[in-house]
Amino acid sequence: MLQGFSEEIQYKQAELDRVNEKAQSLLQTNADAKTSHAITQLTTRYQGVIALSKDIVKNLATYYNNHLHYHDGHTAFCTWLAETKHRLQTIHRTAGSKEDLGSKLDNMAVSSLKKHF
């Protein structure tokens, strides 16, 4: 989506560049003050639109990268949670003394922390 948006902006920018060139050409050939003023205003608006579109694309890229980072973190957390649930179920089914189960639980916690953090 971001790539499509960026390509559309570049396509529209090329169109606006052609209009701007025509306006500059008209400005050079026409001495009318009203026309000159209108062309200057259009050029200023054009430059504003270009700057705004660049800012929007930059912000969208930042949002996209933040989303990817969040998604990666979420996936890692879900994997860790599933592994931890499995280990806890394994310990729950295991018979043994309180000390043995506590030791297994401690080992599981330490290995899980080392693996993921």
C-alpha positions in Angstrom: 0.0 0.0 0.0 2.8 2.4 0.9 4.6 1.7 -2.3 1.4 2.3 -4.3 0.8 5.6 -2.6 4.4 6.7 -3.2 4.1 5.8 -6.9 0.9 7.7 -7.2 2.5 10.8 -5.7 5.4 10.5 -8.1 3.0 10.2 -11.0 1.0 13.2 -9.9 4.2 15.2 -9.2 5.3 14.7 -12.8 1.9 16.1 -13.9 2.2 19.0 -11.6 5.8 19.7 -12.8 4.5 20.0 -16.3 1.8 22.4 -15.2 4.3 24.4 -13.3 6.6 24.6 -16.4 3.7 25.8 -18.5 2.8 28.4 -15.8 6.4 29.6 -15.7 6.4 29.9 -19.5 3.1 31.8 -19.4 4.5 34.1 -16.7 7.5 35.0 -18.9 5.4 35.8 -21.9 2.5 37.6 -20.2 3.1 41.0 -18.5 -0.4 41.1 -16.9 -0.1 41.7 -13.1 -3.2 39.6 -12.2 -2.0 36.6 -14.3 1.5 36.9 -12.8 0.1 37.0 -9.3 -2.2 34.0 -9.9 0.7 32.0 -11.4 2.9 32.9 -8.4 0.2 31.8 -6.0 -0.3 28.5 -7.9 3.5 27.9 -7.8 3.5 28.5 -4.1 0.6 26.1 -3.6 2.3 23.5 -5.7 5.5 23.7 -3.6 3.4 23.4 -0.5 1.6 20.3 -1.8 5.0 18.8 -2.7 6.3 19.4 0.8 3.2 18.1 2.4 3.1 14.9 0.3 6.8 14.2 1.2 5.9 14.6 4.9 2.9 12.3 4.5 5.0 9.6 2.8 7.7 10.0 5.5 5.1 9.6 8.2 3.5 6.6 6.5 6.9 4.9 6.2 7.5 5.5 9.9 4.0 4.2 10.8 4.6 1.1 8.6 8.0 0.4 10.2 6.5 0.9 13.7 3.7 -1.6 12.8 6.3 -4.1 11.6 8.3 -3.8 14.8 5.1 -4.2 16.9 4.1 -7.2 14.9 7.5 -8.8 15.3 7.3 -8.2 19.1 3.8 -9.6 19.2 4.8 -12.7 17.3 7.7 -13.3 19.6 5.5 -12.8 22.7 2.9 -15.3 21.4 5.7 -17.8 20.7 7.1 -17.3 24.2 3.7 -17.6 25.8 2.9 -20.9 23.9 6.2 -22.4 24.9 5.7 -21.3 28.5 2.2 -22.8 28.6 3.6 -26.1 27.2 6.4 -26.2 29.8 4.0 -25.4 32.6 1.6 -28.2 31.5 4.5 -30.6 31.4 5.5 -29.7 34.9 1.9 -29.9 36.1 1.6 -33.5 34.8 4.9 -34.4 36.3 4.8 -36.3 39.6 7.4 -35.7 42.3 8.2 -33.9 45.5 7.6 -30.2 46.0 11.3 -29.5 45.8 11.7 -31.4 42.5 8.8 -29.5 40.9 10.1 -26.2 42.3 13.5 -27.0 40.9 12.0 -27.8 37.4 9.9 -24.6 37.6 13.0 -22.5 38.4 15.0 -24.1 35.6 12.2 -23.5 33.2 12.0 -19.8 34.2 15.7 -19.3 33.9 16.0 -21.1 30.5 13.0 -19.1 29.2 14.5 -15.8 30.2 17.8 -16.7 28.7 16.2 -17.8 25.5 13.9 -14.8 25.0 15.6 -11.9 26.8 
